[in-house]
């Protein structure tokens, strides 16, 4: 499926759109990590939770659960949240 990558992670993929597969969001992120080593750690913490500054959307719906099932036709968008004051 198509995965849109935020600019902060382009050093891993060198492209803002890549292909990955998985039956769940967790599997998809593992597939991305196989293709682009180290990218998963930038999105998922040691407790297997999506990091606070990362937002992941599947077909425009924000997803917080790595067990979320995926379909081959899904669009996945990874966004790095901005913060500051």
N, CA, C and O atoms as a Tinker XYZ file with bonds, in Angstrom:
   340  protein
     1  N      0.836000   -1.177000    0.000000    73     2
     2  CA     0.000000    0.000000    0.000000    64     1     3
     3  C      0.879000    1.238000    0.000000    63     2     4     5
     4  O      2.072000    1.178000    0.298000    81     3
     5  N      0.275000    2.338000   -0.333000    73     3     6
     6  CA     1.006000    3.599000   -0.415000    64     5     7
     7  C      1.139000    4.217000    0.973000    63     6     8     9
     8  O      0.175000    4.298000    1.734000    81     7
     9  N      2.373000    4.654000    1.283000    73     7    10
    10  CA     2.656000    5.291000    2.565000    64     9    11
    11  C      3.323000    6.638000    2.279000    63    10    12    13
    12  O      4.345000    6.700000    1.596000    81    11
    13  N      2.737000    7.710000    2.805000    73    11    14
    14  CA     3.329000    9.030000    2.665000    64    13    15
    15  C      4.226000    9.294000    3.865000    63    14    16    17
    16  O      3.826000    9.091000    5.011000    81    15
    17  N      5.437000    9.745000    3.588000    73    15    18
    18  CA     6.476000    9.915000    4.600000    64    17    19
    19  C      6.685000   11.404000    4.864000    63    18    20    21
    20  O      6.770000   12.189000    3.920000    81    19
    21  N      6.769000   11.810000    6.152000    73    19    22
    22  CA     7.011000   13.233000    6.447000    64    21    23
    23  C      8.465000   13.614000    6.155000    63    22    24    25
    24  O      9.349000   12.758000    6.122000    81    23
    25  N      8.694000   14.894000    5.946000    73    23    26
    26  CA    10.031000   15.368000    5.593000    64    25    27
    27  C     11.076000   15.005000    6.648000    63    26    28    29
    28  O     12.239000   14.796000    6.305000    81    27
    29  N     10.691000   14.927000    7.913000    73    27    30
    30  CA    11.640000   14.594000    8.973000    64    29    31
    31  C     12.196000   13.168000    8.839000    63    30    32    33
    32  O     13.236000   12.858000    9.421000    81    31
    33  N     11.522000   12.308000    8.087000    73    31    34
    34  CA    11.978000   10.925000    7.925000    64    33    35
    35  C     12.524000   10.634000    6.532000    63    34    36    37
    36  O     12.820000    9.483000    6.209000    81    35
    37  N     12.657000   11.659000    5.713000    73    35    38
    38  CA    13.157000   11.454000    4.352000    64    37    39
    39  C     14.596000   10.969000    4.318000    63    38    40    41
    40  O     15.028000   10.388000    3.322000    81    39
    41  N     15.340000   11.197000    5.388000    73    39    42
    42  CA    16.720000   10.701000    5.418000    64    41    43
    43  C     16.747000    9.165000    5.381000    63    42    44    45
    44  O     17.761000    8.577000    5.004000    81    43
    45  N     15.658000    8.523000    5.763000    73    43    46
    46  CA    15.573000    7.064000    5.704000    64    45    47
    47  C     15.139000    6.589000    4.320000    63    46    48    49
    48  O     15.724000    5.654000    3.772000    81    47
    49  N     14.127000    7.222000    3.759000    73    47    50
    50  CA    13.516000    6.717000    2.524000    64    49    51
    51  C     13.976000    7.437000    1.264000    63    50    52    53
    52  O     13.928000    6.867000    0.174000    81    51
    53  N     14.419000    8.680000    1.399000    73    51    54
    54  CA    14.804000    9.544000    0.280000    64    53    55
    55  C     13.649000    9.825000   -0.681000    63    54    56    57
    56  O     13.857000   10.378000   -1.761000    81    55
    57  N     12.448000    9.448000   -0.291000    73    55    58
    58  CA    11.234000    9.709000   -1.083000    64    57    59
    59  C     10.089000    9.999000   -0.135000    63    58    60    61
    60  O     10.047000    9.476000    0.978000    81    59
    61  N      9.165000   10.829000   -0.574000    73    59    62
    62  CA     8.041000   11.155000    0.304000    64    61    63
    63  C      6.870000   10.192000    0.156000    63    62    64    65
    64  O      5.862000   10.323000    0.850000    81    63
    65  N      6.999000    9.234000   -0.739000    73    63    66
    66  CA     5.968000    8.209000   -0.916000    64    65    67
    67  C      6.652000    6.884000   -1.182000    63    66    68    69
    68  O      7.497000    6.780000   -2.071000    81    67
    69  N      6.286000    5.862000   -0.404000    73    67    70
    70  CA     6.876000    4.537000   -0.570000    64    69    71
    71  C      5.769000    3.489000   -0.532000    63    70    72    73
    72  O      4.619000    3.794000   -0.215000    81    71
    73  N      6.125000    2.274000   -0.855000    73    71    74
    74  CA     5.199000    1.148000   -0.783000    64    73    75
    75  C      5.601000    0.264000    0.390000    63    74    76    77
    76  O      6.789000    0.074000    0.648000    81    75
    77  N      4.622000   -0.274000    1.096000    73    75    78
    78  CA     4.861000   -1.213000    2.187000    64    77    79
    79  C      3.637000   -2.111000    2.303000    63    78    80    81
    80  O      2.583000   -1.827000    1.734000    81    79
    81  N      3.796000   -3.199000    3.049000    73    79    82
    82  CA     2.667000   -4.113000    3.208000    64    81    83
    83  C      2.586000   -4.594000    4.647000    63    82    84    85
    84  O      3.549000   -4.510000    5.409000    81    83
    85  N      1.421000   -5.096000    4.994000    73    83    86
    86  CA     1.188000   -5.642000    6.323000    64    85    87
    87  C     -0.299000   -5.806000    6.553000    63    86    88    89
    88  O     -1.113000   -5.071000    5.994000    81    87
    89  N     -0.645000   -6.776000    7.379000    73    87    90
    90  CA    -2.058000   -6.999000    7.709000    64    89    91
    91  C     -2.539000   -6.037000    8.781000    63    90    92    93
    92  O     -3.738000   -5.789000    8.917000    81    91
    93  N     -1.578000   -5.488000    9.554000    73    91    94
    94  CA    -1.896000   -4.515000   10.596000    64    93    95
    95  C     -0.940000   -3.335000   10.467000    63    94    96    97
    96  O      0.053000   -3.405000    9.743000    81    95
    97  N     -1.249000   -2.255000   11.174000    73    95    98
    98  CA    -0.349000   -1.107000   11.159000    64    97    99
    99  C      1.019000   -1.497000   11.704000    63    98   100   101
   100  O      2.037000   -1.062000   11.167000    81    99
   101  N      1.064000   -2.302000   12.750000    73    99   102
   102  CA     2.344000   -2.751000   13.295000    64   101   103
   103  C      3.169000   -3.519000   12.280000    63   102   104   105
   104  O      4.380000   -3.317000   12.185000    81   103
   105  N      2.527000   -4.403000   11.518000    73   103   106
   106  CA     3.226000   -5.152000   10.474000    64   105   107
   107  C      3.718000   -4.227000    9.372000    63   106   108   109
   108  O      4.817000   -4.408000    8.848000    81   107
   109  N      2.912000   -3.244000    9.023000    73   107   110
   110  CA     3.319000   -2.282000    8.000000    64   109   111
   111  C      4.565000   -1.516000    8.455000    63   110   112   113
   112  O      5.496000   -1.328000    7.671000    81   111
   113  N      4.589000   -1.073000    9.721000    73   111   114
   114  CA     5.754000   -0.347000   10.224000    64   113   115
   115  C      6.976000   -1.261000   10.289000    63   114   116   117
   116  O      8.096000   -0.805000   10.059000    81   115
   117  N      6.779000   -2.538000   10.597000    73   115   118
   118  CA     7.889000   -3.496000   10.583000    64   117   119
   119  C      8.421000   -3.685000    9.165000    63   118   120   121
   120  O      9.630000   -3.792000    8.961000    81   119
   121  N      7.511000   -3.725000    8.178000    73   119   122
   122  CA     7.930000   -3.840000    6.784000    64   121   123
   123  C      8.720000   -2.604000    6.360000    63   122   124   125
   124  O      9.739000   -2.718000    5.680000    81   123
   125  N      8.248000   -1.427000    6.761000    73   123   126
   126  CA     9.012000   -0.206000    6.476000    64   125   127
   127  C     10.408000   -0.283000    7.083000    63   126   128   129
   128  O     11.385000    0.134000    6.460000    81   127
   129  N     10.502000   -0.822000    8.306000    73   127   130
   130  CA    11.802000   -0.910000    8.975000    64   129   131
   131  C     12.728000   -1.905000    8.273000    63   130   132   133
   132  O     13.942000   -1.701000    8.257000    81   131
   133  N     12.188000   -2.963000    7.700000    73   131   134
   134  CA    13.013000   -3.903000    6.921000    64   133   135
   135  C     13.580000   -3.211000    5.689000    63   134   136   137
   136  O     14.737000   -3.417000    5.320000    81   135
   137  N     12.751000   -2.391000    5.063000    73   135   138
   138  CA    13.177000   -1.690000    3.847000    64   137   139
   139  C     14.059000   -0.478000    4.147000    63   138   140   141
   140  O     14.976000   -0.160000    3.391000    81   139
   141  N     13.768000    0.188000    5.258000    73   139   142
   142  CA    14.456000    1.423000    5.653000    64   141   143
   143  C     14.860000    1.298000    7.123000    63   142   144   145
   144  O     14.188000    1.850000    7.995000    81   143
   145  N     15.951000    0.577000    7.407000    73   143   146
   146  CA    16.342000    0.292000    8.794000    64   145   147
   147  C     16.413000    1.541000    9.679000    63   146   148   149
   148  O     17.002000    2.560000    9.317000    81   147
   149  N     15.786000    1.416000   10.851000    73   147   150
   150  CA    15.796000    2.480000   11.838000    64   149   151
   151  C     14.580000    3.386000   11.819000    63   150   152   153
   152  O     14.362000    4.137000   12.770000    81   151
   153  N     13.785000    3.336000   10.766000    73   151   154
   154  CA    12.659000    4.268000   10.645000    64   153   155
   155  C     11.573000    3.979000   11.690000    63   154   156   157
   156  O     10.945000    4.911000   12.192000    81   155
   157  N     11.346000    2.715000   12.021000    73   155   158
   158  CA    10.282000    2.372000   12.978000    64   157   159
   159  C     10.558000    2.997000   14.344000    63   158   160   161
   160  O      9.635000    3.492000   14.992000    81   159
   161  N     11.813000    2.981000   14.790000    73   159   162
   162  CA    12.145000    3.531000   16.100000    64   161   163
   163  C     11.836000    5.023000   16.177000    63   162   164   165
   164  O     11.564000    5.538000   17.261000    81   163
   165  N     11.874000    5.712000   15.069000    73   163   166
   166  CA    11.530000    7.134000   15.057000    64   165   167
   167  C     10.029000    7.354000   15.221000    63   166   168   169
   168  O      9.602000    8.461000   15.550000    81   167
   169  N      9.215000    6.306000   14.994000    73   167   170
   170  CA     7.764000    6.436000   15.078000    64   169   171
   171  C      7.149000    5.706000   16.266000    63   170   172   173
   172  O      6.081000    6.089000   16.744000    81   171
   173  N      7.814000    4.659000   16.744000    73   171   174
   174  CA     7.266000    3.806000   17.798000    64   173   175
   175  C      8.285000    3.725000   18.937000    63   174   176   177
   176  O      9.476000    3.518000   18.705000    81   175
   177  N      7.797000    3.893000   20.179000    73   175   178
   178  CA     8.709000    3.889000   21.330000    64   177   179
   179  C      8.967000    2.466000   21.842000    63   178   180   181
   180  O      8.483000    1.491000   21.267000    81   179
   181  N      9.732000    2.365000   22.926000    73   179   182
   182  CA    10.122000    1.085000   23.498000    64   181   183
   183  C      8.941000    0.308000   24.092000    63   182   184   185
   184  O      9.046000   -0.901000   24.298000    81   183
   185  N      7.840000    0.972000   24.366000    73   183   186
   186  CA     6.636000    0.310000   24.877000    64   185   187
   187  C      5.670000   -0.061000   23.756000    63   186   188   189
   188  O      4.518000   -0.413000   24.012000    81   187
   189  N      6.136000    0.019000   22.531000    73   187   190
   190  CA     5.337000   -0.316000   21.340000    64   189   191
   191  C      4.131000    0.592000   21.185000    63   190   192   193
   192  O      3.049000    0.142000   20.806000    81   191
   193  N      4.321000    1.877000   21.479000    73   191   194
   194  CA     3.283000    2.888000   21.280000    64   193   195
   195  C      3.788000    3.910000   20.271000    63   194   196   197
   196  O      4.985000    4.186000   20.184000    81   195
   197  N      2.858000    4.459000   19.518000    73   195   198
   198  CA     3.221000    5.511000   18.576000    64   197   199
   199  C      3.717000    6.713000   19.375000    63   198   200   201
   200  O      3.078000    7.132000   20.340000    81   199
   201  N      4.850000    7.259000   18.971000    73   199   202
   202  CA     5.449000    8.388000   19.699000    64   201   203
   203  C      4.512000    9.594000   19.691000    63   202   204   205
   204  O      3.715000    9.773000   18.770000    81   203
   205  N      4.625000   10.422000   20.742000    73   203   206
   206  CA     3.739000   11.581000   20.925000    64   205   207
   207  C      3.771000   12.544000   19.753000    63   206   208   209
   208  O      2.747000   13.145000   19.426000    81   207
   209  N      4.903000   12.703000   19.122000    73   207   210
   210  CA     5.033000   13.692000   18.050000    64   209   211
   211  C      4.706000   13.124000   16.668000    63   210   212   213
   212  O      4.848000   13.823000   15.665000    81   211
   213  N      4.271000   11.866000   16.605000    73   211   214
   214  CA     3.926000   11.229000   15.336000    64   213   215
   215  C      2.420000   11.004000   15.280000    63   214   216   217
   216  O      1.809000   10.567000   16.255000    81   215
   217  N      1.844000   11.304000   14.147000    73   215   218
   218  CA     0.432000   11.009000   13.883000    64   217   219
   219  C      0.384000   10.111000   12.652000    63   218   220   221
   220  O      1.058000   10.370000   11.655000    81   219
   221  N     -0.412000    9.063000   12.731000    73   219   222
   222  CA    -0.566000    8.161000   11.595000    64   221   223
   223  C     -2.040000    8.123000   11.237000    63   222   224   225
   224  O     -2.900000    7.893000   12.088000    81   223
   225  N     -2.314000    8.353000    9.960000    73   223   226
   226  CA    -3.678000    8.368000    9.453000    64   225   227
   227  C     -3.835000    7.258000    8.422000    63   226   228   229
   228  O     -2.975000    7.059000    7.564000    81   227
   229  N     -4.938000    6.548000    8.524000    73   227   230
   230  CA    -5.296000    5.542000    7.531000    64   229   231
   231  C     -6.591000    6.006000    6.906000    63   230   232   233
   232  O     -7.621000    6.103000    7.573000    81   231
   233  N     -6.528000    6.290000    5.623000    73   231   234
   234  CA    -7.696000    6.807000    4.901000    64   233   235
   235  C     -8.300000    8.004000    5.637000    63   234   236   237
   236  O     -9.518000    8.092000    5.793000    81   235
   237  N     -7.456000    8.911000    6.080000    73   235   238
   238  CA    -7.830000   10.176000    6.731000    64   237   239
   239  C     -8.300000   10.026000    8.177000    63   238   240   241
   240  O     -8.680000   11.023000    8.790000    81   239
   241  N     -8.289000    8.826000    8.739000    73   239   242
   242  CA    -8.663000    8.624000   10.144000    64   241   243
   243  C     -7.406000    8.396000   10.968000    63   242   244   245
   244  O     -6.597000    7.531000   10.635000    81   243
   245  N     -7.230000    9.171000   12.053000    73   243   246
   246  CA    -6.057000    8.990000   12.902000    64   245   247
   247  C     -6.143000    7.646000   13.619000    63   246   248   249
   248  O     -7.199000    7.258000   14.118000    81   247
   249  N     -5.019000    6.950000   13.660000    73   247   250
   250  CA    -4.946000    5.625000   14.266000    64   249   251
   251  C     -3.902000    5.650000   15.375000    63   250   252   253
   252  O     -2.800000    6.166000   15.189000    81   251
   253  N     -4.256000    5.087000   16.535000    73   251   254
   254  CA    -3.337000    5.033000   17.672000    64   253   255
   255  C     -2.921000    3.605000   18.004000    63   254   256   257
   256  O     -1.989000    3.398000   18.781000    81   255
   257  N     -3.589000    2.634000   17.434000    73   255   258
   258  CA    -3.401000    1.225000   17.772000    64   257   259
   259  C     -2.616000    0.504000   16.681000    63   258   260   261
   260  O     -3.048000    0.463000   15.528000    81   259
   261  N     -1.466000   -0.065000   17.038000    73   259   262
   262  CA    -0.653000   -0.791000   16.058000    64   261   263
   263  C     -1.333000   -2.066000   15.578000    63   262   264   265
   264  O     -0.937000   -2.625000   14.555000    81   263
   265  N     -2.350000   -2.536000   16.297000    73   263   266
   266  CA    -3.083000   -3.741000   15.894000    64   265   267
   267  C     -4.178000   -3.439000   14.871000    63   266   268   269
   268  O     -4.882000   -4.353000   14.442000    81   267
   269  N     -4.330000   -2.196000   14.482000    73   267   270
   270  CA    -5.382000   -1.798000   13.524000    64   269   271
   271  C     -5.203000   -2.562000   12.223000    63   270   272   273
   272  O     -4.145000   -2.474000   11.599000    81   271
   273  N     -6.226000   -3.319000   11.795000    73   271   274
   274  CA    -6.140000   -4.062000   10.529000    64   273   275
   275  C     -6.047000   -3.111000    9.331000    63   274   276   277
   276  O     -6.590000   -2.007000    9.344000    81   275
   277  N     -5.350000   -3.570000    8.311000    73   275   278
   278  CA    -5.193000   -2.789000    7.083000    64   277   279
   279  C     -5.693000   -3.585000    5.888000    63   278   280   281
   280  O     -5.710000   -4.816000    5.895000    81   279
   281  N     -6.098000   -2.847000    4.866000    73   279   282
   282  CA    -6.474000   -3.416000    3.578000    64   281   283
   283  C     -5.446000   -2.959000    2.545000    63   282   284   285
   284  O     -4.850000   -1.892000    2.695000    81   283
   285  N     -5.236000   -3.747000    1.513000    73   283   286
   286  CA    -4.247000   -3.404000    0.489000    64   285   287
   287  C     -4.541000   -2.064000   -0.173000    63   286   288   289
   288  O     -3.626000   -1.411000   -0.676000    81   287
   289  N     -5.785000   -1.651000   -0.180000    73   287   290
   290  CA    -6.178000   -0.402000   -0.827000    64   289   291
   291  C     -6.044000    0.821000    0.078000    63   290   292   293
   292  O     -6.277000    1.943000   -0.372000    81   291
   293  N     -5.673000    0.627000    1.346000    73   291   294
   294  CA    -5.574000    1.748000    2.290000    64   293   295
   295  C     -4.443000    2.694000    1.926000    63   294   296   297
   296  O     -3.415000    2.281000    1.390000    81   295
   297  N     -4.648000    3.967000    2.224000    73   295   298
   298  CA    -3.600000    4.974000    2.153000    64   297   299
   299  C     -3.162000    5.288000    3.568000    63   298   300   301
   300  O     -3.994000    5.547000    4.438000    81   299
   301  N     -1.861000    5.266000    3.802000    73   299   302
   302  CA    -1.312000    5.531000    5.116000    64   301   303
   303  C     -0.491000    6.815000    5.022000    63   302   304   305
   304  O      0.384000    6.948000    4.167000    81   303
   305  N     -0.790000    7.755000    5.916000    73   303   306
   306  CA    -0.072000    9.024000    5.945000    64   305   307
   307  C      0.557000    9.171000    7.324000    63   306   308   309
   308  O     -0.122000    9.104000    8.349000    81   307
   309  N      1.867000    9.373000    7.323000    73   307   310
   310  CA     2.595000    9.587000    8.573000    64   309   311
   311  C      2.925000   11.067000    8.651000    63   310   312   313
   312  O      3.470000   11.641000    7.709000    81   311
   313  N      2.594000   11.676000    9.772000    73   311   314
   314  CA     2.797000   13.114000    9.952000    64   313   315
   315  C      3.594000   13.327000   11.234000    63   314   316   317
   316  O      3.339000   12.692000   12.257000    81   315
   317  N      4.548000   14.220000   11.157000    73   315   318
   318  CA     5.259000   14.606000   12.374000    64   317   319
   319  C      4.603000   15.864000   12.900000    63   318   320   321
   320  O      4.559000   16.885000   12.214000    81   319
   321  N      4.088000   15.790000   14.129000    73   319   322
   322  CA     3.415000   16.930000   14.735000    64   321   323
   323  C      4.421000   18.047000   15.018000    63   322   324   325
   324  O      5.570000   17.786000   15.377000    81   323
   325  N      3.984000   19.261000   14.854000    73   323   326
   326  CA     4.814000   20.423000   15.152000    64   325   327
   327  C      4.490000   20.911000   16.539000    63   326   328   329
   328  O      3.345000   20.839000   16.984000    81   327
   329  N      5.504000   21.409000   17.222000    73   327   330
   330  CA     5.267000   21.976000   18.542000    64   329   331
   331  C      6.171000   23.186000   18.716000    63   330   332   333
   332  O      7.067000   23.438000   17.909000    81   331
   333  N      5.931000   23.890000   19.731000    73   331   334
   334  CA     6.752000   25.068000   19.994000    64   333   335
   335  C      5.901000   26.153000   20.641000    63   334   336   337
   336  O      4.718000   25.962000   20.924000    81   335
   337  N      6.525000   27.270000   20.862000    73   335   338
   338  CA     5.761000   28.296000   21.531000    64   337   339
   339  C      6.009000   29.660000   20.957000    63   338   340
   340  O      5.428000   30.641000   21.423000    81   339
